[in-house]
Amino acid sequence: MEMELKWLAMVLVVLSLGAGLCDGCLEEERFALFQLKPFFEFIDYKFQDLDYGSRPEKESSSNCCEWERVECNPISGRVTHLFLNYSSNMKRDWYLNASLFLPFEKLQNLSLSGNFITGCIANQGFERLSSKLDKLENLDLSDNHFNNSILASLSELSSLKSLNLAKKEFTRSNPTNESNNNWMNLKELYLEGNEIKSLGSLFHEKEGMKFNKLEVLSLSWNLFNNSVFSSLVELSNLKLLDLSFNKLKGAIYTKDLNALRNLEELILSGNEVNGFIPSQGLRLMNLKHLVLSGNGFNNSILSSLATLPNLKTL
């Protein structure tokens, strides 16, 4: 009798999970996907392994969970990943209605890279997602045309762990002057290719935000000078820092750099750095990978590297 009750319970669970499913995915979410199609024309097209000049191929399955750009939970059928990168049919800059993503309440990963998005419709920005999309951990907005104003909208997404804002329009300024951010759980932040000149008080707990969990920070292809290191001293859990192709020049003072005591990978390539002061002052005990190519070092750099006991690749 007990075994029969267990089987009955399992059947009821399966039936309850299947309720509302249409062709393998939740009917409400399937409808929401087609609401997105006027803005992301290739949402139901295959996009991987395309040769140059070839055309994307339309999905043959009616089950949206089988589409390349959609990933679902295999049990519940709820959409967990949307890969809408380079899927827009817009020929010019346009404004996104972020509320269109509200039905995807179990969404974990959203990629909107390369879609000519210049901002969000008034009162329909990413802040609207904070109440329902509390599972959203990875957001890729790279290679669009947002400006600084997008940050106030994004600051409400407290569940984010990875945020990609590469190749935008944060030109020559502190990218957070207009926002009061709440990225307490953020582990990865990508800001490369934005011509940012200063981070200001972005990472200072008293004036900016608390990035206690940040482990990966990419600032490559910007306009930072040597003063950037003083802006990063409170990122004690940082493991990877990429400052390649900036305006670093001359000798780097090791005091602020050593504050990043958990740093495992440091990338400084493509600058004009020629040394560290003091020459034997580097105390990055956990540093394993160091990239210094394309700078102005001479043989004296070797004495600085001798103080890095766990260095594996140079």
N, C-alpha and C positions, 0 to 999 in steps of 0.2 A: 504493500500500500504506500509506504514511504517513497519507494522508487517511482511509483506511478505519479505521485504528487510532484516529484522533482522534474519528471519529464513534462508534465503539464505546465509547470512554471517556466521551463525553457521554451516551450511552444508559445506561451503567452508573451514572453520577452521578444521572441523573433517576430511575432505578429505585430507587436506594438512598435518595434523598430521599423517594420515595413510599411506602417500606416503613413499615407501621404507620399510614398515614393512613386515616381513616374519615370519609367525607363531606367531604373537604377539609381536615380538621384532624387532628392526631395523636390516635390512639385513646385514649392514656393521658390526654391533656389534655382530650379531650371527656368522658371519665369523671369527671375532676376537676371540670369545670364543673358537672356534675350533682350532685356531692358538695357543692358550694357552694349549690345551689338551695334547700335547706331554710332557709338563713340569708339568702340574697339571692334572694327569690322572683322578682324581675323581671330576673334575669340574662339570660333569653331573651326579653325584651320590648323593643320599640322605645320610646325615651323622649324623643327630640328633637321640638321644635316642637309640644308638647302645649298645647292651649288650657286655660284654667282650668276645672277640673271634669271634663275629659275623661279617659278611662281609657286606660292604655298598651295598645298592641297587641302581641300575641304574634308572635314571629318566624315566618315561614312556611317558611323554609329549614331543612333539616336540617344544613346546613354551618355549623358554629359560627363559622367564620372570616368568614362573611357577616353575622353578628349585629352590631347597632349597638354593643353593649357590649363587643365583642371585636374586637381587631385582631391579625392574624397576619402573619408574614413571608411574602410571596407565593411564595417559592421553597421554603423548608423547611416551611411550614405551622405552624411553632411560634408559640404565642401570645406577643405582645410587649406588648400593652396590654389592661388590664382596667378598664372604666369602670363600677364598681359603686356609684357615688354615688347615694344616695337609692333604693336598690333592696331594702332590707330589709323583710320583712313583720312584724318584731317590733314589738309594741305597747308594750314597756317596755325598760329597759336590759338588755343581755346581754353575755356574755363570748365573745370570738372565739377560735377555734382557728386561729392563724396557720399552723399546719403544713399546712392544707388548700391552701395556695398553693405548696407545695414542688414539685409536678410541673411547674410553669411555669418551667423553668430558664432560659428566654430572656426572661423578663418584664423589661421596661424601665420601664413606667409602671403604677402601681396606684393607683386612686382609690376610696376607701372613705368619702367624705364623706357626712354626714347619715344615718347608719344606727343611731343610738342605742347605739353600742358604748361600753361603760363600762370595758373592760379586756380582758385576754387570760386564757385558762385557764392555770392554774399549769403551768409548764414547757412551754407551747405558745405562747409569745409570739413577737414578731418576730425575736428573736435566733436562732430556729431556721432562719430563712431565709438567714442570712449565709453558710452553707457552700455552698449551691447556687444562690441567686439573686444571683450576682455581677454581673449586668447591670442590676439594679434601680437606676434613677437618679432616678425621680420618684415620690414617695409623698405622697398627699393623705389626711390623716386629719382634716380640718377638720370642724367642726360635729358632733362626737361628744361623749362624756362622759368622756373619759380624765382622769386626774389626773397628778400629777408622776411617779408610779411607771412610767408608760409609757416614759419617757425612757431608763431603764437598758436596756430591751429594744431600743429603737431604736438605741442607741449602737453595736450590733454591725454595723449595716448601713453599712459603710465605703464602699460604692459609690455612696451617695446623693449627688445633686447638687442636688435640690430637695426640701424637706420642708415640708409645710403642716400646721401645728398650730393653726390659727385656731379661735376660738370653742370653747375647751375649759374646763377647770376649774383652770387654774394660778392660783389666787387669791392675790393679795397677797403673793407670795413669789418667791424665786429659783427658777426652774423647773428647775434642774439640780442641786439639792442632793443628790439621791439617785442620781446617775449618774456614771460615768466614761466620757465619750463619745469617739468615734473618727470624727468626721465630717470627715476631712481633705479630702475632695473636694467638700464642700458649697458650692454657689454661691448658693443661694436658701433663705432661712429665713423662714417666715411665722408670726408669733405674735400676730396681732391679735385683739382681743376676748377677752382672758383675764384682765383685772384684775390683771396683773402689776405689782408695785410696784418691784421691784429686780431687776437682772440679776446682782448680786453680782460674782463673779469669772469669770463665764461665758466672757468673751472674752479673759481674760488668760492668756497662754501658760504662765506658771509655775504658776498655781493652777487654771486652767480648761482649755479646749481650744484647739487651734490651728485657727483659721478662716482660714488663709492665702488661700484661694480665694473666700471669701464676697464676693459682688457685690451681692446684693439682700437687704435686711433690713427687714421690715415689722413695726412695733411699735405700730401704730395702735390706738385704743380700749383703752388700758390705763391704768395709774395712775402713769406715770413722771413725776418732777419733773426739774429742771434737772441734777441730778447724773448723769443717765443718760449724758451725753456723756463723762464720765470713764471710763465702763465700755466705751466703744466705740473708744478711741483706737488700739488695736492692729489695727483692721480697715482696714489701709492700702489694700486693694484694693476697698473698698466703693464701688459706683457709685450705688446708690439706697438712701436712708434715708427711711422713712415713720414720723414720730412724731406724726401728726395725732390730735387728740382725746385728749390726755393731760392731765397736770397741770403742764405747763410754764408758768412764770409770771415776769413781770418781764424783766430783761435776761439774755441768754445770753452767757457769757464765751466769746470766740472761740478761746482757746488750744486747748482740747480738740477743738473743732469743726474747726479747721484741720488737725488731724492726719489727717483723712479726705481726704487730698490728691487722691485719684482720684474723689471724689464728683462725679457728673454731675446727679443729681436729689435735691432735698431738699424734703420735705413737712412743714410745721409747722402746718398749718391747724387751727383749732378749739381753740386753747390761749389763754393770756393773756400771750403774749410782747409786750413793748413796745419792744425794742431789742437792740442788740449792744454789748458792752463789750470793747475800746474801739470807738468808733463807726465807725472806719475800719479795723478790725482783721480783717475777713474776707479770707482769702487762699485761697479755693477756686478755683484757676485753671482747673479743668476743669468747674466748675458751669455747666450749661446751662439747667436748669429749676428754678425756685424757687416754692413755693406757700406764701404767708403769710396767706391769707384767714382771717377770723374771729379776729383777734388784736387787740391794742391799740396798733398802730403809729400814729405821726403823721408829719409831713413829714420829721423828722430821719432816718428810715430811709433816705432817698435817699442820704445820704453813705456809709452802709455798703454800699449796692449798687454804688456807683461803683467799688469795688475788684474787681468781678467781671467780667473782660474778655470772657468767653465766654458770658455770660448771654443766652439767646435768648427764654425765656418767663418771665413774672412774673405 
